Amino acid sequence: MKTLVAVMLFAVYGLAQQSSKPPEVHQACGPLKVNFETSISTSRPPSQPEPGKALVYVAQEMPTITLKIGVDGAWMGATHGSSYIVFSVDPGEHHMCVRWQSHRGFSRMASFARLTAEPGKIYYFRARIYGLEIPQYLDLDPLDPDEGQYLVTSSPLSTAHARK
């Protein structure tokens, strides 16, 4: 009986040790320590998906912050201000993430969405922060294609490069 209690205590202690260590990568986000420099591009992104792929647009509606956008554990890029990014994905289920790139503790703010992509389709998402003076939460929402097209055509394209 004492042996069983001792084994259970060690097991509980081991689980507590594992869960207290933060993960380096969420299943949807990329590595936490990667940050981006962004700029506005004048180039025109593709308007149609590559054959056998889907096209995903993520538009940001917050003028002064940088958001990192991830899919399936890898960063796809970042937006800064009211801008957007676009990228291709393979058909199937994908886990998306948007995370605030901040040095003031806001970098813990993240939002998640699931996407089941079909070949030849175009998907639109909106990333935004709620709260005026003090941010309350970050949201990533799928959009109606008409609203998504409006946001994209009224915003500049963001390009991002990982900082070294």
C-alpha positions in Angstrom: 0.0 0.0 0.0 2.8 2.4 0.9 4.5 1.6 -2.5 1.3 2.4 -4.4 1.0 5.8 -2.6 4.6 6.6 -3.3 4.2 5.8 -7.0 1.1 7.9 -7.2 2.9 10.9 -5.5 5.8 10.7 -7.9 3.4 10.5 -10.9 1.5 13.5 -9.7 4.7 15.4 -9.1 6.0 14.5 -12.6 2.8 15.7 -14.2 2.9 19.0 -12.3 6.5 19.5 -13.4 5.6 18.9 -17.1 2.6 21.2 -17.1 4.4 24.1 -15.4 6.8 24.5 -18.4 5.2 26.6 -21.2 5.2 25.0 -24.6 7.5 26.5 -27.2 5.0 26.0 -30.0 1.2 25.8 -29.9 -0.3 23.4 -32.5 -1.5 26.4 -34.5 1.1 29.1 -33.8 4.8 29.1 -34.7 7.7 29.3 -32.2 7.1 31.9 -29.6 10.5 33.6 -29.9 10.2 34.4 -33.6 9.3 38.1 -34.3 8.8 39.9 -37.5 9.6 43.2 -39.2 6.8 44.3 -41.5 6.4 46.7 -44.4 3.7 47.6 -46.8 4.0 46.1 -50.3 2.8 47.6 -53.6 2.8 44.2 -55.3 -0.4 42.5 -56.2 -1.0 39.1 -54.5 -2.5 36.2 -56.5 -6.3 36.6 -56.9 -6.9 32.9 -57.5 -5.5 29.8 -55.7 -2.8 27.7 -57.2 -4.1 24.4 -58.7 -5.0 22.0 -55.9 -4.7 24.6 -53.1 -6.8 27.1 -51.3 -6.0 30.8 -50.7 -6.4 32.4 -47.3 -6.5 36.1 -46.5 -6.2 37.5 -43.0 -7.0 41.2 -42.6 -6.1 43.1 -39.4 -8.3 45.9 -38.1 -6.0 47.6 -35.6 -3.9 50.5 -36.7 -0.8 50.4 -34.5 0.1 46.8 -33.5 1.8 43.8 -35.2 0.1 40.5 -35.3 1.7 37.2 -36.2 -0.4 34.7 -38.2 0.3 31.0 -37.9 -1.0 27.8 -39.5 -0.4 24.3 -38.2 2.6 25.3 -36.0 4.4 27.6 -38.5 4.2 31.4 -38.9 2.9 32.5 -42.3 3.9 36.1 -41.7 2.6 39.2 -39.9 0.5 42.3 -40.3 1.0 45.7 -38.9 -1.7 48.2 -38.7 -4.8 47.9 -40.9 -3.3 45.6 -43.5 -3.6 42.0 -44.7 -1.5 38.9 -45.6 -2.4 36.2 -48.1 -1.0 32.6 -48.3 -1.8 29.2 -49.8 -2.8 26.1 -47.9 -3.3 22.5 -48.9 -6.8 21.1 -48.8 -7.9 19.7 -45.4 -8.2 20.7 -41.9 -5.9 23.5 -40.6 -5.4 25.1 -37.2 -4.9 28.9 -37.4 -3.5 31.3 -34.8 -3.1 35.0 -34.5 -0.8 36.3 -31.8 0.1 39.9 -30.7 3.8 40.6 -31.2 4.5 42.8 -28.2 7.3 43.3 -25.6 4.9 44.5 -22.9 3.2 41.3 -21.9 0.4 41.5 -24.5 2.3 38.8 -26.5 0.3 36.3 -24.5 -2.8 37.4 -26.3 -3.8 35.0 -29.0 -6.8 33.7 -30.9 -7.5 30.6 -32.8 -9.6 29.3 -35.6 -10.1 26.1 -37.5 -10.2 26.0 -41.3 -11.3 23.1 -43.5 -9.9 24.1 -46.8 -11.1 22.9 -50.2 -9.1 23.1 -53.4 -9.8 26.2 -55.5 -11.6 28.1 -52.6 -10.7 31.5 -51.1 -11.1 32.1 -47.4 -11.2 35.4 -45.5 -10.5 36.0 -41.8 -10.4 39.2 -39.7 -8.1 39.7 -36.7 -9.0 42.5 -34.3 -8.5 43.5 -30.7 -11.4 44.5 -28.5 -10.9 47.2 -25.8 -10.1 50.8 -26.2 -7.5 51.9 -23.6 -6.5 48.5 -22.3 -6.9 45.6 -24.7 -9.4 43.0 -23.5 -9.0 40.2 -26.0 -7.8 39.3 -29.5 -10.2 37.7 -32.0 -9.8 35.8 -35.3 -13.1 35.4 -37.2 -14.0 33.9 -40.6 -15.7 36.4 -42.8 -18.3 36.4 -45.5 -16.5 36.6 -48.8 -18.1 40.0 -49.7 -16.9 41.5 -46.4 -13.5 39.9 -46.8 -13.1 41.2 -50.3 -14.0 44.7 -49.1 -11.5 44.6 -46.2 -8.7 43.3 -48.5 -9.4 45.8 -51.3 -9.5 48.7 -48.8 -6.2 47.7 -47.0 -2.6 47.4 -48.1 -0.7 44.1 -48.4 1.7 43.5 -45.5 5.0 41.7 -46.1 7.0 40.3 -43.2 10.5 39.0 -42.6 11.6 37.2 -39.4 14.1 39.3 -37.3 17.5 37.8 -36.8 
